[in-house]
C-alpha cells in the first residue's frame, strides 16, 4: 500500500507539472496582446483545468503529509520555500503580458500562474503540517 501511495504521489506531481507547463504556454498564447490577464483561465475549460491542477496539488500535499510521497520530511522546508517562491511569482507576473512584449511577459504570466495553481494546495497542506509539528513539540 505504501509503495502504491508513493507511486500515486510521484505520478500526481509529474502529471501536475506537465499539465501546468502546457496550460501555462497556452495561457501565454491566449493573453498575448490583450489588456486583461484572464486568458484561458477565464474560460469554462480553463476553470476546470485549474481545478484539476489544484486537486493534483492537494493529492501531492496529502500524500507528502502522510510520509508516502515524493517530498520527504527532510525536503519539506526546501519544498515550502520553493513553493512560496512560485506562488509569489504567480502573483507578481500577473499583468506583465503588456509590459514586456512580445511573448515574454505573457509567457512569464501564463506559466507562473498555472504552476502556482498547482503548487499552492501542496504548499498550504505542508505548511499546516509544519506548523502543527512545531506546536506539538513544545
C-alpha positions in Angstrom: 0.0 0.0 0.0 2.8 2.4 0.9 4.5 1.7 -2.5 1.3 2.4 -4.3 0.8 5.7 -2.5 4.3 6.7 -3.3 3.7 6.0 -7.0 0.4 8.0 -6.9 2.3 10.9 -5.3 5.1 10.7 -7.9 2.7 10.5 -10.8 0.4 13.3 -9.5 3.5 15.5 -9.2 4.8 14.7 -12.7 1.4 15.0 -14.3 0.7 18.2 -12.5 3.9 19.8 -13.6 3.4 18.7 -17.2 -0.2 20.0 -17.3 0.8 23.2 -15.6 3.6 23.9 -18.2 1.4 23.1 -21.2 -1.5 25.1 -19.8 0.9 27.9 -19.0 2.1 28.0 -22.5 -1.4 28.0 -23.9 -2.4 30.7 -21.3 0.5 32.8 -22.7 -0.9 32.4 -26.2 -4.4 33.4 -25.2 -3.4 36.5 -23.2 -0.8 37.8 -25.7 -1.7 41.3 -26.8 -4.8 41.6 -24.7 -5.3 44.2 -21.9 -6.7 41.7 -19.4 -4.9 38.7 -17.9 -7.6 36.1 -17.5 -7.0 34.4 -20.9 -7.6 30.7 -20.8 -8.4 30.5 -17.1 -11.2 32.9 -17.7 -13.0 30.3 -19.9 -15.1 27.3 -18.7 -12.5 24.7 -19.7 -9.7 26.8 -18.1 -11.6 26.8 -14.8 -12.0 23.0 -15.0 -8.3 22.6 -15.7 -7.4 24.9 -12.8 -9.5 22.7 -10.5 -7.7 19.6 -11.8 -4.3 21.3 -11.2 -5.4 22.3 -7.6 -6.7 18.8 -7.0 -3.4 17.2 -8.1 -1.5 19.7 -5.9 -3.7 18.7 -3.0 -3.1 15.0 -3.6 0.7 15.7 -3.7 0.4 17.6 -0.4 -1.7 15.0 1.4 0.5 12.1 0.3 3.6 14.1 1.4 1.9 14.7 4.8 1.3 11.0 5.2 5.0 10.4 4.5 4.4 8.3 1.4 5.1 10.8 -1.4 8.0 12.3 -3.2 8.5 15.0 -0.7 10.3 13.6 2.3 10.4 15.1 5.8 13.9 16.4 5.1 12.7 18.0 1.9 9.7 19.7 3.4 11.4 23.0 4.3 13.0 23.3 0.8 9.7 22.5 -0.9 7.9 25.1 1.2 10.4 27.8 0.3 10.4 26.9 -3.4 6.6 26.6 -3.4 6.2 30.0 -1.7 8.5 31.5 -4.3 6.4 30.0 -7.1 3.2 31.2 -5.6 4.6 34.7 -5.1 6.0 34.6 -8.7 2.5 33.8 -9.9 1.1 36.9 -8.3 3.9 39.2 -9.4 3.8 38.2 -13.1 0.0 38.6 -13.5 -0.5 41.6 -15.8 3.1 41.5 -17.2 1.7 40.5 -20.6 1.6 44.1 -21.8 4.8 45.3 -20.0 7.3 43.0 -21.7 6.4 42.2 -25.2 6.3 40.2 -27.4 5.6 37.0 -25.7 8.0 37.2 -22.7 5.5 38.9 -20.4 2.7 36.6 -21.4 4.9 33.6 -21.0 6.0 34.6 -17.5 2.5 35.3 -16.6 0.9 32.2 -18.0 3.4 29.6 -16.8 3.8 31.1 -13.3 0.0 31.3 -12.9 -0.5 27.7 -13.8 2.4 26.5 -11.7 1.2 28.5 -8.7 -2.3 27.0 -9.1 -0.7 23.5 -8.9 1.8 24.2 -6.1 -0.4 26.3 -3.8 -2.5 23.5 -2.3 0.5 21.3 -1.6 2.3 24.2 0.0 -0.7 25.0 2.1 -1.2 21.5 3.3 2.5 21.0 4.1 2.7 24.4 5.8 -0.2 23.4 8.1 1.6 20.2 8.9 4.9 22.0 9.6 3.1 24.4 12.0 1.3 21.5 13.7 4.6 19.7 14.2 6.3 22.8 15.6 3.4 23.4 18.0 3.2 19.8 19.0 6.9 19.5 20.0 6.7 22.2 22.7 
